[in-house]
Amino acid sequence: MSDSSTLSEHDFQLSAQGQMNDGFDLDTYNLDEVERIIIEKVLKNNRGNVSKAASELGLTRTSLYRRLEKHGL
């Protein structure tokens, strides 16, 4: 998390090879796939509790349900 109002490359959890610390290569995924992966991970971490997952993602439950439907989850 940055203490500044300006973000730098150090504020993002990327390795030198362009991979997120979660182990997937950003060069091989599109935005929809990354969104689906993150939603699945957050839902799993919250044991399927949509309200808690939505809160963690900074979404309303309704928005998360829309995204779940979009990704067929």
C-alpha positions in Angstrom: 0.0 0.0 0.0 1.3 3.4 -0.9 1.6 6.3 1.6 1.8 8.7 -1.3 -1.0 10.0 -3.6 1.1 8.8 -6.6 1.6 5.1 -7.4 4.9 3.8 -8.6 5.9 0.4 -9.9 6.8 -0.7 -6.4 3.1 -0.4 -5.4 2.2 -3.3 -7.6 3.0 -6.9 -6.6 4.8 -7.8 -9.8 8.0 -9.7 -10.3 10.6 -8.8 -12.8 9.1 -11.2 -15.3 5.7 -9.6 -15.2 4.0 -12.2 -13.0 1.7 -11.5 -10.1 2.8 -13.1 -6.8 -0.1 -15.5 -7.1 1.8 -17.3 -9.8 0.0 -16.5 -13.0 1.7 -14.8 -16.0 0.0 -11.5 -16.9 1.1 -11.8 -20.5 -1.1 -14.8 -21.1 -4.4 -13.6 -19.6 -6.9 -11.0 -20.6 -8.7 -8.8 -18.2 -11.8 -11.0 -18.0 -9.7 -14.1 -17.2 -7.9 -12.2 -14.4 -11.2 -10.9 -13.0 -12.6 -14.5 -13.0 -9.5 -15.9 -11.3 -9.5 -13.2 -8.6 -13.3 -13.6 -7.9 -12.9 -17.3 -7.6 -9.9 -16.9 -5.2 -11.8 -14.4 -3.0 -14.9 -16.5 -2.9 -12.9 -19.5 -1.9 -11.1 -17.5 0.8 -14.5 -16.5 2.1 -15.9 -20.0 1.9 -18.5 -19.0 -0.7 -19.9 -16.1 1.3 -20.8 -13.6 -1.4 -21.4 -10.7 1.0 -17.9 -11.0 2.5 -16.3 -11.6 -0.9 -18.1 -8.5 -2.3 -16.9 -6.4 0.6 -13.3 -7.6 0.2 -13.4 -6.8 -3.5 -14.9 -3.4 -2.9 -18.1 -4.3 -4.8 -21.8 -4.4 -3.9 -23.4 -7.8 -3.7 -25.4 -7.0 -6.7 -22.3 -6.1 -8.7 -20.5 -9.3 -7.6 -23.6 -11.4 -8.6 -23.5 -9.7 -12.1 -19.8 -10.6 -12.4 -20.5 -14.2 -11.2 -23.2 -14.5 -13.9 -20.9 -13.0 -16.5 -18.2 -15.6 -15.8 -20.6 -18.5 -15.3 -19.6 -19.0 -11.7 
